[in-house]
Structure formats: structure tokens, C-alpha cells
């Protein structure tokens, strides 16, 4: 993950933070911060194996707090990352980016997602430096048995300019309470490339990132769509320079028009009711089995299972893999998988044969 931080004025400091995971089972997000005062690199180490969006923010918290403490004029964060759905590109992360940074003194946040096959960059160089440092320490006769040992050993390495933070299991679990159990649907999650927030609990997203606006206001390029996490039971709100459509808690439509009479109308969905049924969906040329949770226009929200080594064995992951797919991504509707062991299930014979034919 890369983060650009700046103040509200154009002459403010700029900082880039890079984030990455995992060094031999230890969590090591690498985050160098570059600004007009020089270069500072960060790494967080934890014995927690979680890598969901709440764990991401547990690792980000001490870094962002230090950035704010050392640079009080910084008010804006621009995150730049890839798009794994269990970490960054999901509605829980959208909610967290629209709440936690405001508690730490930031006033404007954007999160920008790169396309697939974006290649490697400076973050990997920082991670490599940490690994080489740890290897050199081991070669000198020091044993590193646990993540805590690694943290303490690296802290004592005075030759490194990297700043290290220890993230405990309690630090990660504390962020579980920061996400409500029910959040409104964010339609088009897999297509969006920028999520922005200027008001706590509110986001706007669009398919392409744009930074043409300055002075604390977002532009209306590429049709940004608003989502209000503060309104219980709210649905998504489309907002452009010419129209906005909002739905109240009863589901009726409330429309406000500004510069034109055109409004966004909810489209009628003539697709079959798939909610609760099991389907086979395609994601990045990979077939996944899952259960449909919601149906929104031409998209469905699916909770996917994990397949075991190409076998007829599927299990629910410890961290729910829930994202939206287009109806065109649905390859087949299947029967509910049958229990095969205490932890896994299997497809019935006709469904398994159908699944293999589609592979």
C-alpha cells in the first residue's frame, strides 16, 4: 500500500507510505514515508496472522498517528494499493477509511486501487532490506524464534533507519468493534478505483481516480457515487453535478435535482431470485462456489467457499470472502454442497461434473 499525505495547502509536505505483507510467517507491512524533511521507512510486526481490513487498520494506526504528530499541518491521506477483496476492496474497509482517520485528525481521505499485474516497486525494496537485515542478524549467531524476537532484534539494530512498531493481537481485535454488523451495499465494488471521504461515515466512489480538484473539495469527474454509512438501512446514493437520488429507510425514492430535471431511476431487475441459492461464479479466470446474499440490479453479492487443491472439497474460510459480481460472472446455479467432513463440503455428482467441464 502506498499513501500520499499532504496538508490542505499546495506547499505542504508530501509523504509516500508503502505497505506489504509477510516475512516467513511474520506480518511485516513495509511503509516508507518520503517528505520534504527526508525519507523515513516504517514496518509493523505482529504475531497475529489476520490480514483482513480491520487488521490492516490496526497496523496503520501507529504510523498515521506518528505522521500526524510530526506533521500537524497534514490533513489529507491518499492511499494507493492493489485490490484484494479481503483486505482493501470491500465495504468494511470503505467504512473504516471514512471514520478512523477523522478520529486521528485527518480531514480528507482517498483510497485508490491499481489494476492487476501492476508489478513491483519501492515497497518490495523496503521489504527486501528488512529480510536481509534479519538474515544478517541470524548469520551472526542470534536466534529469532518468534515475531516478538524479530521485533526486539530489529529494534536493537542501530544501523537501520527503519521505524518499527509492534502490533499485538489485542490491537487487532480492538478494531473488530469499529465495524457495524450491518452496512449498506456498495454497488460496483469490483469496478471502482477510487473511494473518497470528506465527512465521517460518508464516502463517494468512482470507476477512475481523479485529483483535479484542490482546496478540500472533490470534483465530479467520472460520475462519483455517494454512500452514507450513517443512515441506518440506507441504500447507495448517486451524486453528480446535475442530479442526486436518495432512498429513505422505507425504500421509497426521494429525488433532488439541481441544474437539470434528469434523475437516476432504480432499474427494474428481471433476473431470477437467486438470494440464498448456491452458484458458481468466475473471478480472474478462477471458478468459485458460493452462496448469494443480495441481488442489486445486475450485480449479486456472493459469499464464496474455498476449494481444496482442485478436489471436490469446499469449506468456508475463516474470514468471509464476500464481494459483488456481475450477473454475467455467474456460470451456473447449483445445489447446496453436501457435508463431507466436519469442516468441508462437496458438490453432488452432477454439479461436480458440471464444475469440471467449466474449468
Helices and strands as residue ranges (DSSP letters): E 2-7, E 15-18, E 27-35, E 38-46, H 53-70, E 74-81, H 91-97, H 100-103, E 108-113, H 122-139, H 147-155, E 163-167, H 169-174, G 175-178, E 194-199, E 202-206, E 225-228, E 237-239, E 243-247, E 253-257, E 278-283, E 286-296, E 299-307, E 314-326, G 327-329, E 330-334, E 338-339, E 345-346, H 349-358
